[in-house]
């Protein structure tokens, strides 16, 4: 494995973290109230939300949190592929469910990269197991019994390395070491990831405030009664009203 040049990693992070912030803003620009109101209204009623602005805050935070997790996961996946390309000529995989492939010490590694532990339901996890198993079989067939190792790589977390569902599961420091053989890489990347974060976040907060205020105004106009109270029945009807079952029942 080649020695990883940290200056190159820092340059890659600095260049690509900008895209993450731009995509965060784009997700706000593409959002509308109708899309936001697809979130679970029963949950917010159970939390005794009485201010329209508080409801919009909760809906926005729930939507943006899941969106940002996906966006940042894409960034970390690309970072891992870049690092592996520098250390051992790794490359983005074309196999379904696989993100990265690289060869080191006589082993062909087949890696699915996840940003964190909380991903996927049981059927998605079974699908990943199948995808990794199929990718390994193809490699062994194409390269006459090559030593192929399937891996689920988690970008952060302290869990110890284990074998689960037929693949190796590595996280945190161990994952970054696997693709670099640098025990300190997991901490080396934290500072550049925060490059100009304050400036980027100020722009994002301004955009979010504008969206929040606009949606609050629209929500009050559409879903508050003459006294200013949230009309939960109207909101639930908008979110879930779809009765047509009578056409299917005898």
Long-range contacts (C-beta under 8 A, 24 or more apart in sequence): 1-87, 1-88, 1-104, 1-105, 1-180, 1-181, 2-86, 2-87, 2-88, 3-87, 4-83, 4-86, 4-87, 4-180, 4-181, 4-182, 4-185, 5-86, 6-188, 8-86, 9-79, 9-82, 9-83, 9-86, 9-185, 9-188, 9-189, 9-192, 10-192, 12-79, 12-82, 13-79, 13-189, 13-192, 13-193, 13-195, 14-192, 14-195, 16-75, 16-78, 16-79, 17-75, 17-192, 17-193, 17-195, 17-196, 18-196, 18-200, 19-75, 20-71, 20-72, 20-74, 20-75, 21-200, 21-201, 21-203, 21-204, 23-71, 24-64, 24-67, 24-68, 24-71, 24-204, 25-203, 25-204, 25-207, 27-64, 27-67, 27-68, 27-71, 28-64, 28-204, 28-207, 28-208, 28-211, 29-207, 31-63, 31-211, 33-215, 33-218, 33-219, 33-222, 35-63, 36-60, 36-63, 36-215, 37-235, 37-238, 37-239, 38-239, 39-63, 41-232, 41-235, 41-236, 41-239, 41-240, 42-236, 45-232, 49-230, 50-229, 50-230, 52-216, 52-219, 52-220, 52-223, 52-224, 52-230, 53-212, 53-216, 55-219, 55-230, 56-212, 56-215, 56-216, 56-219, 57-212, 60-208, 60-211, 60-212, 60-215, 64-208, 69-115, 69-116, 72-115, 73-113, 73-114, 73-115, 73-116, 73-155, 76-113, 76-115, 76-155, 77-113, 77-115, 79-189, 80-111, 80-113, 80-153, 80-155, 80-175, 80-176, 80-179, 81-113, 83-176, 83-179, 83-180, 83-185, 84-179, 84-180, 87-179, 87-180, 87-181, 88-179, 90-179, 93-135, 95-131, 95-134, 95-135, 95-138, 96-131, 96-134, 96-135, 97-127, 97-128, 97-130, 97-131, 97-132, 97-135, 98-131, 98-132, 98-135, 100-153, 100-179, 102-179, 106-147, 107-147, 107-148, 107-149, 108-139, 108-143, 108-146, 108-147, 108-148, 108-149, 109-148, 109-149, 109-151, 109-178, 110-135, 110-136, 110-139, 110-148, 110-149, 110-150, 110-151, 111-150, 111-151, 111-152, 111-153, 111-179, 112-151, 112-152, 112-153, 113-153, 113-155, 114-152, 114-153, 114-154, 114-155, 115-154, 115-155, 115-156, 116-154, 116-155, 116-156, 116-157, 117-154, 117-157, 117-159, 117-171, 125-165, 126-165, 128-152, 129-165, 129-166, 129-167, 132-166, 132-167, 133-166, 151-178, 153-178, 153-179, 156-186
